[in-house]
Amino acid sequence: CPEILPYSGSVMGGKDFVLLGAEPWLPPASVTSVLCRFRESVQTRGYVDGEGRIHCVSPLLYESGWIPFGVSLDGGRTFPSSGAWLAVHPSKVSPTEKSELVNETKWQYYGTPGVNGTLTLSWNRLLLPDAKVNIELWGYQETGTPYSDEWKAEWSYLYTLVRDLPNGSNFTFVPKPAEPQYQSWEVGALRVTGSSRAAGERDVPAVWSNEHALAWHLGEDFRRDSAAWASAKCLHWAALDKGLPNFLEEIEDCPCTLAQARADTGRFFADYGCDIEQNSVCTYHPEAVHCVRSIQASPRYASGQQCCYSAQGTQVLTRDTSSGSTPDRGHDWGSPPYGLRPSSDCRSYRPPHLASAFGDPHFVTFDGVSFTFNGRGEYVLVQSELPQLLVQARTRAASSGSPPGAQASATGISAVAVKEGTSDVLEARLGDTPARPLEVLLNQRLLNFSEQPWMDLKGMFLSMSGTHKASVMLDSGAGLEIQAHEAFLSLSVFLPDKFLARTWGLLGTLNGLSADDFTLRNGSVLPLDVASRPQQLLEFGADWAIRNDSSLFTYDSRALVDAYLLGPKHDPTFLPTLAPGPLSPAVAALCQNDSFCQFDALVTGRLDLGNATQAAHKRHQQLQQSLQPVVCCGWLPPPKHGKKNGTRYLVGSSVLFSCAPGFTLRGSEERKCQPDGTWSGSPPQCRPGRKGPVPDQMMLLGILFGILGVLALVGLGYELVKRRKRRT
């Protein structure tokens, strides 16, 4: 099982990597050939360098994640060494590993009115050892009937832009329309390779650009009238899309607000093209400040959701603007044409349910019960049979502030492990150095994040933020956020509605009822006032200690083996401090009214631990606030021959309507989103005719004229009676 360096690269291929630590290798002279086999089906030819090191080159792959590979030194007869290569989606590859389309917007709109001149491609010349390079265009197309076995994606070499270019740092050129046989490719990428390579030769060291719309290579018909060209393509696309299955019904609804979207980390992740954390330009969503995409593809059609938000924190819809959210028939980071595929609003969105654990450990259950359980051992936090989810936590004793190095009668979470169904097993634990405060293990092997902070794993996705925070996103939509705080870990667990009434463990029974959160393994329920009885809480926690045959943890040191594998899963000899002493001025000044912070600072004698607990508690409160349900009344269309003013559709928002000159408004001029999720008033319509009074005024005038009419008739009748009397 050799180590490899580097261990990751784009799914587009072309990354040269070295196999390390697989001695003894055969001497170079006896090596007949080097073959590198990926996923048992894709083979590339490797080589031995002057130092006797074995090299492989990653191939063009059509999947991301950890790809198994083997290496043969005897022409493919045997593959004695094997490992795993991390293939990364192009949008997640580090910019330093790609060539850059300088001013990418210009590349994608080249040939439209006012967009012309030169284009520039730049790259790091150290990524290729060659003195001269070629720059090639590769195109992407899908062939076959959609959703059939023949439906395939394919990258193809098209043509070379320039050969034998000195390997500098950029290439500038004036684009010319491609030959007619190449103009059917409308999406592609540029590849930079050594000039000694044959045109289009596969699986060779290369540097790729981002995939992009190939406006710059399209024909004269596009340049003469890009709007007409685009309209024809758009109509053709719309006709094709209407003949395909409706995937919109099975994708996740968007969160209603920016706060919800950023907090729902189990189901949504920042869109790399429009990320407020990275100060993205949001080229395709200029009225948005942040977009997220659904993490999981939909179950039947493998489709994806995208949700974009304005600076005011509300959702931007495609029905209102081309900047709006756009779902994807194929789960990817692309964007379909404006107006043809409406954004999903958030009327059916249900925020996930949140539970947290932090400090010495303090727990807040899914149904809002708070308690402190100070046991030392390994415990079940969440267990669910359908979907099969298991989250476990390990606790260890905390060090005391006085004397230095002594142990306090307090514990904190030191490791968290998770598995769902047949997924990989992921464990996050406190690191042993300040430079690595958080370690992450995949199936008991330590992961290296020096190249990639995002990993596609079996049954889950993993994202690292810096060195201290890991986010785990599971196939079920459940999510975990694990963060290193001083001497302990904090944990937030997010569960969607499918887990209602299906969870047990220290984080309670998720059903909206707090009364049964202290449920034991045998199903019996302890009264809610157990939360105020520390000794009974110890007994409750001990009941949820895990067993060796169900443990997800890694025991890779003598200390872990002795304390947790061979020792009891709940240590009955550890007696925690159940009630802290009087409040000191320093603790009162630090913690204010946070009882969790006060408890930890007093029990451990460490203000830094109290401060870390307070920060974790605030994080829980912020998430809880962000995930509060929001009422949405849904999108409102403007009336025909009229317009609307307002694109906010949450409770309390108002939308105003008006008509074009020559039309009169019938219905409500203003409609307001009501707490029951319905709009006030009636749908507006614009009818031909001069602008007149608004409907309510017309109704009053009608009543007034009716009264006047009645009075006139009464007066006329009275006059007739008088005349008859005179005649008599």
Order of alpha helices (4+ residues) and beta strands (2+ residues): beta-beta-beta-beta-beta-beta-beta-beta-beta-beta-alpha-beta-beta-beta-beta-beta-beta-beta-alpha-alpha-alpha-beta-beta-beta-beta-beta-beta-beta-beta-beta-beta-beta-beta-beta-beta-beta-beta-beta-beta-alpha-alpha-alpha-alpha-beta-beta-beta-beta-beta-alpha
